[in-house]
Amino acid sequence: PSLTFSNVVGIELVGLSYVTKRIEDRAFKACTDLKRIVYRDKSDSTVKNSAIEYIGDSAFANCGSLATISIPPSVKHLGIDCFNTCASLNRVEYGSSLTTIPSGCFAGCTNLATFSGLSKDLTEFGDSCFTECSKLKVINESLAEESTEENRIYNNGLALISGEEPKNFDALTKLERIGDNAFHNVKGIPHPANRMSL
């Protein structure tokens, strides 16, 4: 059910079992002490992958102590405002099967610096998805190590790694939309549309 642990103080770790498939809307919203989300297998060992398929709207919004997250490739749906205003969040490993970054998903994550795992099948940067992420420097860091200077697109210090083609998000061949204010107040980035060809 929605709001299950919303606003509960003292939760520092969420351990998700190998059978958990859904995290409902606002399930952990404003759990301000939450620091880690881990996925467990049958033997209760921590693993990178999980059975999670659905993370609802605002599920982890306002979790001010959460510093890093890994969204497993099993996730097929990520809700709007999912990690909105997680002020300590500095690193995201995005689920490779997700084809959108939902509206408001990382808005207000003022310490977010690195975002990796972006699928080349991405179709949309939702409205305000990175609004106020003023420290964001690298999108798709996973490709940075193998990329060369000519296949990075720089826009006032933000490195947008295309990975496969040397120009203007060309690796994102399915990208159809960059939403309103998607990169609002990302230092010096009024909107990346001026750097891409759709």
Residue pairs with C-beta under 8 A, 6 or more apart in sequence:
1 24
2 24
2 25
2 26
2 27
2 56
3 25
3 26
3 27
3 29
4 24
4 27
4 28
5 11
5 27
5 28
5 31
6 26
6 27
6 28
6 29
6 30
6 31
7 29
7 30
7 31
8 31
9 31
9 32
9 33
10 33
11 28
11 31
11 33
11 34
12 33
12 34
12 35
12 36
12 65
13 34
13 35
13 36
13 37
13 38
14 28
14 34
14 36
14 37
14 38
15 38
15 39
15 40
16 23
16 37
16 38
16 39
16 40
16 50
16 52
17 40
18 39
18 40
18 41
18 42
18 47
18 50
18 51
19 51
20 50
20 51
20 52
21 51
21 52
21 53
21 54
22 52
22 53
22 54
22 55
22 56
23 52
23 54
23 55
23 56
23 59
24 56
24 59
25 56
25 57
25 58
25 59
25 79
26 56
26 57
26 58
26 59
26 61
27 56
27 59
27 60
28 34
28 59
28 60
28 63
29 58
29 59
29 60
29 61
29 62
29 63
30 61
30 62
30 63
31 60
31 63
32 62
32 63
32 64
32 65
33 65
34 60
34 63
34 65
34 66
35 65
35 66
35 67
36 66
37 60
37 66
37 69
37 70
38 46
39 46
39 47
39 48
39 49
39 50
39 52
39 72
40 46
40 47
40 50
41 47
48 70
48 72
49 72
49 73
49 74
50 72
50 74
51 74
52 72
52 74
52 75
53 74
53 75
53 76
53 77
54 75
54 76
54 77
55 71
55 75
55 77
55 78
55 79
55 82
56 79
56 82
57 79
57 80
57 81
57 82
58 79
58 80
58 81
58 82
58 84
59 79
59 82
60 66
60 69
60 82
60 83
60 86
61 81
61 82
61 83
61 84
61 85
61 86
62 84
62 85
62 86
63 83
63 86
64 85
64 86
64 87
64 88
65 88
66 83
66 86
66 88
66 89
67 88
67 89
67 90
67 91
68 89
68 90
68 91
68 92
68 93
69 83
69 89
69 91
69 92
69 93
70 92
70 93
71 78
71 92
71 93
71 94
71 95
71 98
71 117
72 95
73 95
73 96
73 97
74 95
74 97
75 95
75 97
75 98
76 97
76 98
78 95
78 98
78 100
78 101
78 102
78 105
79 102
80 102
80 103
80 104
80 105
80 126
81 102
81 103
81 104
81 105
81 107
82 102
82 105
83 89
83 92
83 105
83 106
83 109
84 104
84 105
84 106
84 107
84 108
84 109
85 107
85 108
85 109
86 106
86 108
86 109
87 108
87 109
87 110
87 111
88 111
89 106
89 109
89 111
89 112
90 111
90 112
90 113
90 114
90 135
91 112
91 113
91 114
91 115
91 116
92 106
92 112
92 114
92 115
92 116
92 117
93 116
93 117
94 101
94 115
94 116
94 117
94 118
94 119
95 117
96 117
96 119
97 119
98 119
98 122
99 119
99 121
99 122
99 123
99 124
99 174
100 122
100 123
100 124
100 125
100 126
101 122
101 124
101 125
101 126
101 129
101 130
102 126
102 129
103 126
103 127
103 128
103 129
103 179
104 126
104 127
104 128
104 129
104 131
105 126
105 129
106 112
106 115
106 129
106 130
106 133
107 128
107 129
107 130
107 131
107 132
107 133
108 131
108 132
108 133
109 130
109 132
109 133
110 132
110 133
110 134
110 135
111 135
112 130
112 133
112 135
112 136
113 135
113 136
113 137
113 138
114 137
114 138
114 141
115 136
115 138
115 139
115 140
115 141
116 138
116 139
116 140
116 141
116 142
117 140
117 142
118 139
118 140
118 172
120 163
120 164
120 171
120 172
120 173
120 174
121 174
122 172
122 174
122 175
123 174
123 175
123 176
123 177
124 175
124 176
124 177
124 178
124 179
125 175
125 177
125 178
125 179
125 182
125 183
126 179
126 182
127 179
127 180
127 181
127 182
128 179
128 180
128 181
128 182
128 184
129 179
129 182
130 136
130 182
130 183
130 184
130 186
131 181
131 182
131 183
131 184
131 185
132 184
132 185
133 183
133 185
133 186
134 185
134 186
134 187
135 187
136 158
136 186
136 187
137 157
137 158
137 159
138 144
138 158
138 159
138 161
139 158
139 159
139 160
139 161
140 160
140 161
140 163
141 161
143 161
143 162
143 163
144 152
144 159
144 161
146 163
147 161
147 162
147 163
150 166
151 161
151 162
151 163
151 164
151 165
151 166
152 159
152 160
152 161
152 162
153 159
153 160
153 161
153 162
153 167
153 168
153 169
153 195
154 160
155 188
155 189
155 192
155 195
156 187
156 188
156 189
157 187
157 188
158 183
158 186
158 187
158 188
158 189
158 192
160 169
160 192
160 195
162 168
162 169
162 170
162 171
162 172
163 171
164 170
164 171
165 171
167 197
168 195
168 196
168 197
169 175
169 192
169 195
169 196
169 197
170 197
175 196
175 198
176 198
178 191
178 192
178 193
178 196
182 191
182 192
183 189
183 190
183 191
183 192
184 191
